[in-house]
Amino acid sequence: MNQIPITAVGAERLKLELKELKSVKRPAVIEAIATAREHGDLKENAEYHAAREEQSFTEGRIAELEAALSNAQIIDITKLNPGGRVVFGCTVTLVDMETDSEVAYKIVGDIEADINENRIAISSPIARALIGKEEGDDVIVEAPAGTMEYAISGVEYK
């Protein structure tokens, strides 16, 4: 099976989420199902159906995390010597050439990506355009939303 790249920090975050799901969430859902069963007829018991749905979601997420972690190739950026280039795991500060606004993205594995926390997947159009570039380079990104131009103003390995 193919190994999935993941940052060391991302792997720890996923391990913590998995531990939380197994030790806290799963027992709480099992208890909610047991409580709902005590209320009688299961066909018309909305509490029971909601608890079963929650159980299904929890078990699915546990399976997803276990599969991802078992196939993970953990990459510790602090042990690499990328020589100033944009690589997996680094944080890149970009300046939008059109609006002059600045944004920083950390390039991570697909499973740990979260745009709300400025972590973008290595497979995203922006990350693919940035890989191999250096601070000071201009980058043109072909994204579904259209063509965007950025200048790389910083590259950090933390």
C-alpha positions as CSV (number, residue, x, y, z in Angstrom):
1,M,0.0,0.0,0.0
2,N,1.2,3.5,-0.7
3,Q,2.6,5.5,2.2
4,I,0.8,8.8,3.0
5,P,3.1,11.7,3.8
6,I,2.3,13.4,7.1
7,T,4.2,15.9,9.3
8,A,5.4,14.8,12.7
9,V,3.1,17.4,14.4
10,G,0.2,16.2,12.3
11,A,0.8,12.6,13.3
12,E,0.7,13.5,16.9
13,R,-2.5,15.5,16.4
14,L,-4.2,12.5,14.7
15,K,-3.0,10.2,17.5
16,L,-4.5,12.5,20.1
17,E,-7.8,12.6,18.2
18,L,-7.8,8.8,17.9
19,K,-7.1,8.4,21.6
20,E,-10.0,10.9,22.4
21,L,-12.4,9.0,20.1
22,K,-11.5,5.6,21.6
23,S,-11.4,6.6,25.3
24,V,-14.0,9.3,25.6
25,K,-16.3,9.5,22.6
26,R,-16.9,5.8,21.9
27,P,-17.9,5.0,25.6
28,A,-20.2,8.1,25.7
29,V,-22.0,6.9,22.5
30,I,-22.4,3.4,23.8
31,E,-23.9,4.8,27.0
32,A,-26.2,7.1,25.0
33,I,-27.4,4.0,23.0
34,A,-28.1,2.1,26.2
35,T,-30.0,5.0,27.7
36,A,-32.1,5.4,24.5
37,R,-32.9,1.7,24.5
38,E,-34.4,2.0,28.0
39,H,-37.0,4.4,26.6
40,G,-38.9,1.7,24.8
41,D,-39.9,1.2,21.1
42,L,-36.8,1.6,19.0
43,K,-38.7,2.3,15.7
44,E,-40.0,5.7,16.9
45,N,-37.1,6.5,19.2
46,A,-35.3,9.5,17.8
47,E,-32.7,9.5,20.6
48,Y,-31.8,5.9,19.7
49,H,-31.4,6.7,16.0
50,A,-29.3,9.8,16.7
51,A,-27.0,7.8,19.0
52,R,-26.6,5.1,16.4
53,E,-25.8,7.6,13.7
54,E,-23.2,9.2,16.1
55,Q,-21.8,5.7,16.7
56,S,-21.5,5.1,13.0
57,F,-19.7,8.5,12.5
58,T,-17.3,7.8,15.4
59,E,-16.4,4.3,14.3
60,G,-15.9,5.5,10.7
61,R,-13.5,8.3,11.9
62,I,-11.6,5.8,14.1
63,A,-11.2,3.5,11.1
64,E,-10.1,6.4,8.9
65,L,-7.5,7.6,11.5
66,E,-6.2,4.0,12.1
67,A,-5.7,3.4,8.4
68,A,-4.0,6.8,7.8
69,L,-1.6,6.3,10.7
70,S,-0.8,2.7,9.8
71,N,0.1,3.9,6.2
72,A,1.7,7.2,7.3
73,Q,5.2,8.2,6.3
74,I,6.1,10.7,9.0
75,I,8.3,13.5,7.8
76,D,10.1,15.7,10.4
77,I,10.9,18.9,8.6
78,T,13.4,19.9,11.3
79,K,15.7,17.0,10.2
80,L,15.7,17.9,6.5
81,N,18.1,20.4,4.8
82,P,15.9,21.8,2.0
83,G,18.3,24.7,1.3
84,G,15.7,27.5,1.3
85,R,13.3,25.7,-1.0
86,V,9.6,25.2,-0.4
87,V,9.2,21.5,0.6
88,F,6.6,19.3,2.3
89,G,6.1,20.5,6.0
90,C,7.4,24.0,5.6
91,T,5.4,27.2,6.2
92,V,5.3,29.6,3.2
93,T,4.4,33.3,3.5
94,L,2.8,34.6,0.3
95,V,1.9,38.1,-0.9
96,D,-1.0,38.3,-3.3
97,M,0.3,40.3,-6.3
98,E,-3.2,41.7,-7.0
99,T,-4.3,42.7,-3.5
100,D,-0.9,43.0,-1.7
101,S,-2.4,40.9,1.1
102,E,-0.2,38.5,3.0
103,V,-1.0,34.9,4.0
104,A,1.0,32.0,5.4
105,Y,0.3,28.3,4.6
106,K,1.9,25.2,6.1
107,I,2.1,22.4,3.4
108,V,0.9,19.2,5.0
109,G,-0.5,15.7,4.1
110,D,-4.0,15.4,2.8
111,I,-5.4,14.0,6.0
112,E,-4.1,16.8,8.2
113,A,-5.1,19.7,5.9
114,D,-7.4,22.3,7.4
115,I,-7.8,25.6,5.6
116,N,-9.2,27.2,8.7
117,E,-5.8,26.8,10.3
118,N,-3.9,27.6,7.1
119,R,-2.7,24.0,6.6
120,I,-3.0,23.2,2.9
121,A,-2.7,19.7,1.4
122,I,0.4,18.8,-0.6
123,S,-2.0,17.8,-3.4
124,S,-3.7,21.3,-3.6
125,P,-3.0,23.5,-6.6
126,I,-1.3,26.1,-4.5
127,A,1.1,23.6,-2.8
128,R,1.9,21.9,-6.1
129,A,2.8,25.3,-7.6
130,L,5.0,26.3,-4.6
131,I,7.0,23.1,-4.2
132,G,10.7,23.6,-5.2
133,K,10.4,27.4,-5.4
134,E,12.4,29.8,-3.1
135,E,11.9,33.0,-1.2
136,G,11.7,35.9,-3.6
137,D,10.2,33.8,-6.4
138,D,6.9,34.7,-8.1
139,V,4.4,31.9,-8.5
140,I,1.4,31.6,-10.8
141,V,-1.3,29.2,-9.4
142,E,-3.9,27.7,-11.7
143,A,-6.8,27.0,-9.3
144,P,-10.5,26.2,-9.8
145,A,-11.2,29.8,-8.8
146,G,-9.0,31.1,-11.5
147,T,-5.3,32.2,-12.0
148,M,-3.6,33.8,-9.0
149,E,-0.2,35.4,-8.7
150,Y,1.9,35.3,-5.5
151,A,5.3,36.4,-4.4
152,I,7.0,34.1,-1.9
153,S,8.1,36.4,1.0
154,G,9.2,33.8,3.5
155,V,9.9,30.1,3.9
156,E,10.2,28.6,7.4
157,Y,11.0,25.1,8.6
158,K,9.4,24.6,12.0
